[in-house]
Amino acid sequence: MTEPHLTRETAEPVVARARFDAAGLLPAIVQEEGTKDVLMMGWMDAEALRRTLTEGRVTFWSRSRQEYWRKGDTSGHAQFVRAAALDCDDDVLLVTVEQIGAACHTGLHSCFEVGPLRPATASSSDPAGEPAAVTTATSPGAATTDGGARG
């Protein structure tokens, strides 16, 4: 048997459990249901969290505009809530969504598709955790080993 959906009343213990920062905000990571891609991150205050948990659409608090916004209300690129979970410290929310259209305001599928960083990576097979050679990503999904050379 499936659990009933949260209502404004039944969502209150979740909102009370969430640990908001000094500004009263909680980071919310949005992940696509089918692909598991991380699409974006936004901020929620208690009311945005309450709306997200009870209305089926992701609602954020805009720090710059000082207002609530729901993804897709102007662009049509909506996010429909499929699941939500607070992390182990109750200070980050993961929202799994059905994404319609682009998630990023730039028109990209994900906000993390713009200019991947090229971090050094280590292998779990090295007991010291140090890479024998530095592996850097050149583009999403691609990597090269450059022997630790900087370039």
GUTI-691023 format. One record per residue (C-alpha): z, y, x; residue in one letter. Coordinates in nm, 2 decimals. Each point is the difference from the previous one (the first is absolute). Example, Ala and Ser with C-alpha at 12.3 -4.5 7.8 and 13.67 -1.06 7.14 Angstrom:
<nodes>
+--------+--------+--------+----+
|      Z |      Y |      X | aa |
+--------+--------+--------+----+
|   0.78 |  -0.45 |   1.23 |  A |
|  -0.07 |   0.34 |   0.14 |  S |
+--------+--------+--------+----+
</nodes>
This chain:
<nodes>
+--------+--------+--------+----+
|      Z |      Y |      X | aa |
+--------+--------+--------+----+
|   0.00 |   0.00 |   0.00 |  M |
|  -0.09 |   0.34 |   0.14 |  T |
|   0.25 |   0.28 |   0.03 |  E |
|  -0.04 |   0.29 |  -0.25 |  P |
|  -0.14 |   0.32 |   0.15 |  H |
|   0.24 |   0.27 |   0.10 |  L |
|   0.07 |   0.28 |  -0.25 |  T |
|   0.16 |   0.34 |   0.08 |  R |
|   0.34 |  -0.15 |  -0.07 |  E |
|  -0.04 |  -0.33 |   0.20 |  T |
|  -0.16 |   0.19 |   0.29 |  A |
|   0.31 |   0.21 |   0.05 |  E |
|   0.18 |  -0.26 |   0.22 |  P |
|  -0.30 |  -0.02 |   0.23 |  V |
|  -0.02 |   0.38 |   0.02 |  V |
|   0.37 |   0.01 |   0.07 |  A |
|  -0.04 |  -0.26 |   0.27 |  R |
|  -0.28 |   0.18 |   0.18 |  A |
|   0.11 |   0.20 |   0.30 |  R |
|  -0.18 |   0.33 |   0.00 |  F |
|  -0.01 |   0.23 |   0.31 |  D |
|   0.18 |   0.33 |   0.03 |  A |
|  -0.29 |   0.17 |  -0.18 |  A |
|   0.04 |  -0.25 |  -0.29 |  G |
|  -0.31 |  -0.19 |   0.09 |  L |
|  -0.10 |  -0.36 |   0.05 |  L |
|  -0.31 |  -0.11 |   0.20 |  P |
|  -0.22 |  -0.22 |  -0.21 |  A |
|  -0.26 |  -0.23 |   0.16 |  I |
|  -0.29 |  -0.09 |  -0.22 |  V |
|  -0.17 |  -0.34 |   0.06 |  Q |
|  -0.30 |  -0.14 |  -0.17 |  E |
|   0.07 |  -0.32 |  -0.20 |  E |
|  -0.31 |  -0.20 |   0.08 |  G |
|  -0.06 |   0.09 |   0.37 |  T |
|   0.36 |   0.08 |   0.10 |  K |
|  -0.15 |   0.31 |   0.17 |  D |
|   0.25 |   0.29 |   0.05 |  V |
|  -0.17 |   0.28 |  -0.18 |  L |
|   0.23 |   0.30 |   0.03 |  M |
|   0.35 |   0.14 |   0.02 |  M |
|   0.14 |   0.26 |  -0.23 |  G |
|   0.34 |   0.14 |  -0.09 |  W |
|   0.20 |  -0.06 |  -0.32 |  M |
|   0.32 |   0.16 |  -0.13 |  D |
|   0.21 |  -0.18 |  -0.25 |  A |
|  -0.21 |   0.11 |  -0.30 |  E |
|  -0.33 |  -0.11 |   0.17 |  A |
|   0.16 |  -0.34 |   0.08 |  L |
|   0.11 |  -0.03 |  -0.36 |  R |
|  -0.35 |   0.09 |  -0.13 |  R |
|  -0.16 |  -0.24 |   0.24 |  T |
|   0.23 |  -0.29 |  -0.10 |  L |
|  -0.03 |   0.06 |  -0.38 |  T |
|  -0.35 |   0.14 |  -0.06 |  E |
|  -0.23 |  -0.23 |   0.19 |  G |
|  -0.16 |   0.28 |   0.20 |  R |
|   0.11 |   0.12 |   0.35 |  V |
|   0.16 |   0.35 |  -0.01 |  T |
|   0.08 |   0.20 |   0.31 |  F |
|   0.18 |   0.32 |   0.07 |  W |
|  -0.22 |   0.25 |   0.18 |  S |
|   0.21 |   0.18 |   0.27 |  R |
|  -0.26 |   0.27 |   0.05 |  S |
|  -0.07 |   0.07 |  -0.37 |  R |
|   0.36 |  -0.08 |  -0.12 |  Q |
|  -0.13 |  -0.20 |  -0.30 |  E |
|  -0.06 |  -0.35 |  -0.11 |  Y |
|  -0.34 |  -0.15 |   0.03 |  W |
|  -0.14 |  -0.33 |  -0.11 |  R |
|  -0.28 |  -0.15 |   0.21 |  K |
|  -0.33 |   0.02 |  -0.20 |  G |
|   0.09 |   0.26 |  -0.26 |  D |
|  -0.26 |   0.24 |   0.15 |  T |
|  -0.22 |  -0.23 |   0.22 |  S |
|  -0.01 |  -0.31 |  -0.22 |  G |
|   0.11 |  -0.21 |   0.30 |  H |
|   0.31 |  -0.14 |  -0.17 |  A |
|   0.27 |  -0.23 |   0.12 |  Q |
|   0.13 |  -0.25 |  -0.25 |  F |
|   0.34 |  -0.15 |   0.09 |  V |
|   0.00 |  -0.38 |   0.04 |  R |
|   0.34 |  -0.04 |   0.19 |  A |
|   0.26 |   0.21 |   0.17 |  A |
|   0.29 |  -0.08 |   0.24 |  A |
|   0.25 |   0.20 |   0.19 |  L |
|   0.04 |  -0.11 |   0.37 |  D |
|   0.32 |  -0.16 |   0.14 |  C |
|   0.17 |   0.34 |   0.05 |  D |
|  -0.11 |   0.14 |  -0.34 |  D |
|  -0.16 |   0.30 |   0.17 |  D |
|  -0.38 |  -0.09 |  -0.02 |  V |
|  -0.19 |  -0.11 |  -0.30 |  L |
|  -0.30 |  -0.23 |   0.01 |  L |
|  -0.23 |   0.04 |  -0.30 |  V |
|  -0.28 |  -0.26 |  -0.05 |  T |
|  -0.29 |   0.13 |  -0.20 |  V |
|  -0.33 |  -0.06 |  -0.15 |  E |
|  -0.20 |   0.28 |   0.17 |  Q |
|  -0.29 |   0.16 |  -0.19 |  I |
|  -0.23 |   0.19 |   0.23 |  G |
|   0.12 |   0.16 |   0.33 |  A |
|   0.37 |   0.02 |   0.07 |  A |
|  -0.04 |   0.29 |   0.26 |  C |
|  -0.07 |   0.36 |  -0.11 |  H |
|  -0.28 |  -0.01 |   0.27 |  T |
|  -0.19 |  -0.26 |  -0.21 |  G |
|   0.08 |  -0.29 |   0.23 |  L |
|   0.14 |  -0.32 |  -0.13 |  H |
|   0.32 |   0.04 |   0.20 |  S |
|   0.17 |   0.30 |   0.16 |  C |
|   0.03 |  -0.21 |   0.32 |  F |
|  -0.37 |  -0.03 |   0.06 |  E |
|  -0.02 |   0.33 |   0.18 |  V |
|   0.00 |  -0.03 |   0.38 |  G |
|   0.20 |  -0.31 |   0.10 |  P |
|   0.23 |   0.06 |   0.29 |  L |
|  -0.05 |  -0.23 |   0.29 |  R |
|   0.35 |  -0.15 |   0.07 |  P |
|   0.07 |  -0.24 |   0.28 |  A |
|   0.08 |  -0.34 |  -0.14 |  T |
|   0.22 |  -0.28 |   0.13 |  A |
|  -0.02 |  -0.37 |  -0.05 |  S |
|   0.28 |  -0.21 |  -0.15 |  S |
|  -0.09 |  -0.27 |   0.25 |  S |
|   0.14 |   0.20 |   0.29 |  D |
|   0.38 |  -0.05 |   0.01 |  P |
|   0.06 |   0.35 |   0.14 |  A |
|  -0.21 |   0.15 |  -0.28 |  G |
|  -0.22 |   0.18 |   0.26 |  E |
|  -0.37 |  -0.03 |  -0.03 |  P |
|  -0.19 |  -0.15 |   0.30 |  A |
|  -0.28 |   0.24 |  -0.09 |  A |
|   0.01 |   0.29 |  -0.24 |  V |
|  -0.20 |  -0.08 |  -0.32 |  T |
|  -0.11 |   0.30 |  -0.19 |  T |
|  -0.18 |   0.03 |  -0.34 |  A |
|  -0.33 |   0.18 |   0.02 |  T |
|  -0.05 |   0.00 |  -0.37 |  S |
|   0.16 |  -0.17 |  -0.30 |  P |
|  -0.02 |  -0.38 |   0.05 |  G |
|  -0.14 |   0.03 |   0.36 |  A |
|   0.19 |  -0.02 |   0.33 |  A |
|  -0.08 |   0.00 |   0.37 |  T |
|   0.20 |  -0.09 |   0.30 |  T |
|  -0.03 |   0.26 |   0.27 |  D |
|   0.25 |  -0.14 |   0.26 |  G |
|   0.24 |   0.29 |  -0.06 |  G |
|  -0.25 |   0.27 |   0.10 |  A |
|   0.03 |   0.33 |  -0.18 |  R |
|  -0.31 |   0.15 |  -0.13 |  G |
+--------+--------+--------+----+
</nodes>
